[in-house]
């Protein structure tokens, strides 16, 4: 993208590091920093916008894109393009960028931290201490070192997690439908069936699409042979929550670490959703966090820098 194209209005529709607006302005854009803008307001103002920066707040669907007469690019802070109609955007000549390189380390560290918390019962034993209990034998941990870890989705974050796991001496079985030829050292390409048969930890790092939605379902849990700990820092809808809870209660899983849920608006929960959530959070082998894996202080800045680099270089895609 040449410098003379760096003109026109850009809307930042979510929380972004201040450097993003500053650098876009320095490049020549007129920047509207509107982290709380509503979808309806974007639709009303999109006609003369050339660039759109989004997080997970605004759905960039066909209806919105049809109003975007001058839109040239969409920049996604973070990973996951499921809220953007990338096919229709491409038809309109709109390039789409994401910035998973910016938060891959944060997500990988968070996944590892939650996993260690489950294996060593850190969160649960702390909760017990808060209630005046000092249980040692009941909270005996399990070491990660030497285990077989399955990584489903071997993109930026999956590879970063494998790198962090290297010091634990684990064997990694990785599955990615878009990649091959990446086996090296303790990292081996594997089928989902091999991961289900051999792994005592399984971590999901896939985008949400028609092929991954609900992939961790009853059939998947029935195929597990090692009662693994399941880690999900990708998208909540990748895991069918009722099936997960049942798998935990039946002993098909020995634990779960979830940073995401299918419905993350807890205030909207119906009675059956609340009941399911209570069954989940009351288990000693479960850790939940509120979709913060990629939200480190460092990644907040790095995601903006990555997006700017791709914009300056004219690099499309994720």
C-alpha positions in Angstrom: 0.0 0.0 0.0 1.7 3.2 -1.1 1.9 6.3 1.1 -0.5 8.3 -1.1 -3.2 5.9 -0.1 -2.8 6.7 3.6 -5.6 9.3 3.5 -9.2 9.4 4.5 -11.2 8.5 7.6 -10.3 5.5 9.9 -12.6 4.4 12.8 -11.1 2.5 15.7 -14.1 0.6 17.1 -12.5 -1.0 20.2 -10.0 -0.5 22.9 -6.6 0.1 21.4 -3.2 1.3 22.5 -2.8 5.1 22.1 0.1 4.6 19.6 -2.3 3.1 17.0 -4.3 6.4 16.7 -1.2 8.4 16.9 0.6 6.4 14.2 -2.4 6.3 11.9 -2.7 10.1 12.2 1.0 10.5 11.4 0.5 8.4 8.3 -2.1 10.8 7.0 -5.4 9.3 8.1 -8.2 11.2 9.9 -8.7 9.0 12.9 -11.9 8.6 14.9 -11.1 6.8 18.1 -14.5 5.4 19.2 -14.0 2.4 21.4 -17.6 2.3 22.6 -19.2 2.9 19.2 -22.3 0.8 18.5 -22.9 -1.3 15.4 -25.8 0.9 14.3 -23.5 4.0 14.6 -20.8 2.3 12.4 -23.4 1.5 9.8 -24.5 5.2 9.8 -20.9 6.5 9.4 -19.2 3.9 7.3 -19.9 5.4 3.9 -16.9 7.7 3.9 -14.6 5.5 5.9 -11.5 4.0 4.3 -10.1 2.0 7.2 -11.8 0.1 10.0 -10.1 -1.2 13.2 -12.1 -3.9 15.1 -11.8 -6.1 18.1 -14.6 -8.5 19.1 -17.2 -5.7 19.6 -18.5 -5.0 16.1 -19.7 -7.6 13.6 -18.5 -6.6 10.2 -21.2 -8.4 8.2 -22.5 -8.1 4.7 -25.1 -5.5 5.7 -22.4 -3.2 7.1 -20.0 -3.8 4.2 -22.7 -2.9 1.7 -22.7 0.6 3.1 -18.9 0.9 3.0 -18.5 2.6 -0.3 -14.9 3.7 0.3 -13.6 1.0 2.7 -10.2 -0.2 1.6 -9.0 -2.2 4.7 -10.1 -3.8 8.0 -7.6 -4.3 10.7 -8.4 -6.8 13.4 -6.7 -6.3 16.8 -5.9 -9.8 17.9 -6.7 -13.1 16.2 -9.9 -14.6 14.9 -11.8 -13.3 11.9 -15.1 -14.9 12.6 -16.9 -11.6 13.1 -15.8 -10.3 9.6 -17.4 -11.5 6.4 -14.0 -11.9 4.8 -15.4 -13.5 1.6 -17.7 -10.5 0.9 -14.9 -8.1 1.8 -12.6 -9.8 -0.7 -15.3 -9.5 -3.4 -15.4 -5.8 -2.7 -11.6 -5.5 -2.8 -11.3 -4.8 0.9 -8.2 -6.3 2.5 -8.4 -7.8 5.9 -5.5 -7.9 8.4 -5.3 -9.5 11.9 -2.5 -9.4 14.4 -2.1 -12.8 16.2 1.6 -12.2 16.3 1.0 -9.5 18.8 -0.8 -11.6 21.5 0.5 -15.1 20.8 2.9 -15.1 23.7 0.3 -13.7 26.1 -2.2 -16.5 25.1 0.5 -19.2 25.3 1.7 -18.1 28.7 -1.9 -17.9 29.9 -2.7 -21.4 28.7 0.4 -22.7 30.4 -0.5 -20.9 33.6 -4.0 -22.3 33.7 -2.8 -25.8 32.9 -0.3 -25.7 35.7 -3.0 -24.4 38.1 -5.2 -27.3 37.3 -2.4 -29.9 37.5 -1.1 -28.6 40.8 -4.5 -27.5 42.2 -3.3 -24.0 42.8 -6.6 -22.2 42.3 -8.6 -24.7 44.2 -6.3 -25.0 47.2 -6.2 -21.2 47.5 -10.0 -21.2 47.5 -9.9 -23.7 50.4 -7.5 -21.6 52.4 -9.8 -18.7 52.0 -12.4 -20.9 53.7 -10.0 -21.8 56.6 -9.0 -25.3 55.2 -5.4 -26.5 54.9 -5.6 -29.7 52.9 -2.2 -31.0 51.7 -2.8 -34.7 50.7 -6.1 -33.8 49.0 -4.3 -31.2 46.8 -1.4 -33.3 45.7 -0.4 -32.1 42.2 0.6 -33.8 39.0 3.8 -32.8 37.2 3.5 -31.6 33.6 7.1 -32.7 32.7 7.2 -35.8 30.6 3.6 -35.8 29.6 2.2 -36.0 26.1 0.5 -32.7 25.1 -1.9 -32.4 22.1 -2.1 -29.0 20.4 -5.1 -28.7 18.1 -4.4 -25.7 15.8 -0.7 -25.2 15.1 -0.7 -21.5 14.1 0.9 -18.6 15.9 -0.4 -19.4 19.4 -0.1 -23.2 19.1 3.5 -22.9 18.0 4.2 -20.4 20.8 2.8 -22.8 23.4 4.9 -25.7 22.0 8.0 -23.5 22.4 7.1 -22.7 26.0 6.5 -26.4 26.6 9.9 -27.4 25.4 11.6 -26.8 28.8 9.2 -29.3 30.3 10.4 -32.2 28.2 6.9 -33.0 27.0 6.1 -34.7 23.7 3.8 -32.5 21.6 1.4 -34.0 19.1 0.1 -31.2 16.9 -2.8 -31.2 14.5 -3.5 -28.5 11.9 -5.5 -29.0 8.7 -3.7 -26.1 7.0 -0.1 -27.2 7.7 2.2 -30.2 7.2 5.9 -30.9 7.4 6.5 -29.2 10.7 7.6 -32.2 12.8 10.8 -31.5 14.6 12.4 -32.8 17.8 9.7 -33.5 20.3 7.0 -32.0 18.1 5.1 -34.5 15.9 2.3 -34.1 13.4 -0.6 -36.2 14.4 -4.2 -36.9 13.6 -7.1 -36.0 16.0 -7.4 -39.8 16.7 -3.8 -40.0 17.7 -4.2 -37.0 20.0 -7.3 -38.5 21.6 -5.5 -41.8 22.2 -2.2 -40.6 23.5 -2.4 -37.2 25.1 -2.9 -36.4 28.8 -3.3 -32.7 27.9 -5.2 -31.2 24.9 -5.1 -27.5 24.1 -7.2 -25.8 21.5 -5.8 -23.0 19.3 -8.2 -23.0 16.4 -10.3 -20.2 14.8 -14.0 -20.4 15.0 -15.6 -21.5 11.8 -18.0 -24.1 10.5 -15.4 -26.8 10.8 -14.3 -26.1 14.4 -17.6 -25.0 16.0 -18.5 -27.8 18.5 -15.5 -29.9 17.6 -15.1 -30.8 21.3 -18.4 -32.6 21.6 -19.7 -35.9 23.1 -18.1 -37.9 20.2 -14.8 -36.3 20.8 -14.9 -36.8 24.6 -15.9 -40.5 24.1 -12.8 -41.0 22.0 -10.4 -39.8 24.7 -8.3 -42.6 26.2 -6.0 -40.8 28.7 -8.6 -38.7 30.6 -6.7 -35.5 29.7 -6.9 -32.0 30.9 -8.6 -29.8 28.3 -7.4 -26.3 27.7 -9.3 -23.8 25.6 -8.0 -20.3 24.9 -9.5 -20.1 21.4 -13.2 -19.5 21.2 -15.9 -20.7 23.5 -18.1 -22.3 20.8 -15.3 -24.7 19.9 -16.2 -26.7 23.0 -19.8 -27.8 23.6 -20.2 -26.9 27.3 -22.8 -29.4 28.3 -20.7 -32.2 26.8 -17.6 -30.9 28.6 -19.3 -30.8 32.0 -20.6 -34.4 31.4 -17.1 -35.5 30.4 -15.7 -34.1 33.6 -18.4 -35.7 35.7 -17.9 -39.1 34.0 -14.1 -38.9 34.4 -13.4 -38.7 30.7 -11.5 -35.5 31.5 -9.3 -35.0 34.5 -9.6 -31.3 34.4 -10.4 -28.2 32.3 -8.9 -24.8 31.9 -11.1 -22.4 30.0 -10.5 -18.7 29.1 -13.6 -18.6 26.9 -17.2 -19.7 27.1 -19.9 -20.0 24.4 -21.9 -17.2 26.0 -19.6 -14.7 27.8 -22.4 -12.3 28.8 -23.1 -13.8 32.3 -25.8 -11.3 33.0 -27.9 -12.7 30.1 -27.8 -16.3 31.4 -31.0 -18.3 31.6 -31.6 -20.7 34.6 -30.3 -23.7 32.7 -27.1 -21.8 31.7 -26.5 -20.7 35.3 -27.0 -24.3 36.5 -24.5 -25.6 34.0 -22.0 -22.9 34.9 -22.3 -23.8 38.6 -21.7 -27.5 37.9 -18.5 -26.4 36.1 -17.1 -23.9 38.5 -17.7 -25.9 41.6 -15.3 -28.6 40.5 -11.8 -28.7 42.0 -10.2 -29.6 38.7 -11.5 -26.6 36.7 -10.1 -23.1 36.2 -11.9 -20.3 34.3 -10.8 -16.8 33.4 -12.8 -14.1 31.6 -11.4 -14.2 28.1 -8.2 -12.4 29.1 -5.5 -14.7 27.7 -4.5 -12.3 25.0 -5.0 -9.2 27.2 -1.5 -8.7 28.7 -0.1 -5.2 29.0 2.5 -6.0 26.5 0.2 -7.6 23.9 -2.0 -4.5 24.1 0.8 -2.5 22.5 2.2 -5.3 20.3 -1.1 -6.0 18.5 -1.2 -2.3 17.4 2.4 -2.4 16.2 1.7 -5.6 14.2 -1.4 -4.1 12.6 0.6 -1.0 11.6 3.4 -3.0 10.2 1.0 -5.0 8.0 -0.8 -1.8 6.9 2.4 -0.1 5.9 3.6 -3.2 4.1 0.3 -3.8 2.4 0.2 -7.4 3.8 -3.3 -8.9 3.7 -4.5 -11.9 5.5 -4.0 -13.2 9.0 
